[in-house]
């Protein structure tokens, strides 16, 4: 025999333990988690004379001018502001203070995400990037960084669709396809015979096309290209298809990351 309140606590605990694993695993994936999955941040290392990227992130292409870049070792950034589909450049006192060590990113410049921070209370997303020096053929160890604050209407981010938020970010920082182009170019060179002295490719090898996985594809499209996965990790809105040599992550039924 137990007291009434104690019995209620024990009953609730037992009911939770008796829930099937699938029911307990259906935890909604937050907007922060979805954006982290879409935008892999670069890892930096400080050294003599500056800092450099030691592990690249998702390659992005700058779409609009007006984002001020400062040395990656600087303690502050003069972030631009994106609101109502318009970019408000980094100007004013902060930009003037750093004018001797700063410059503006230009459309077409390649950058990596450095920080993606979702603030639901203030309805904003702070998005920091660092220059991809190697993309321009530079060996600089003083990478430049900059940032944009994406400001949204009141109440928007609480129920926002991650794809819609990514479209907004993409107006300033679009995911670059340069890596895919390089891979296709290398694959084309190998199909044409590879290094000098190798045997010519057979007709079947010349006609065969590599299977490609792209952001936004559905699970059916991925299975059609790669066949059925060895494992499926089901986390509700987030699913991970595990193959022998790669993992494909889906958010809301669309490819968001491939590793």
Secondary structure, DSSP 8 states (H G I E B T S, - for coil): ---HHHHHHHHHHHHHHTS-HHHHH-----HHHHHHHHS---EEEEETTEEEEEE---EEEE-SS--EEEETT-S----EEEETTEEE-S-HHHHHHTTTT-EE--TT-EEEEEEEEEETTTTEEEEEEEE-GGGGT---SS-EEEEEEEE--TTSGGG--HHHHHHHHHTTEEE--HHHHHHHHHHHHHHTT-STTS----HHHHH-------TT--HHHHHHHH-S-SEEEEETTEEEEE-SS-EEEEETTEEEEE-
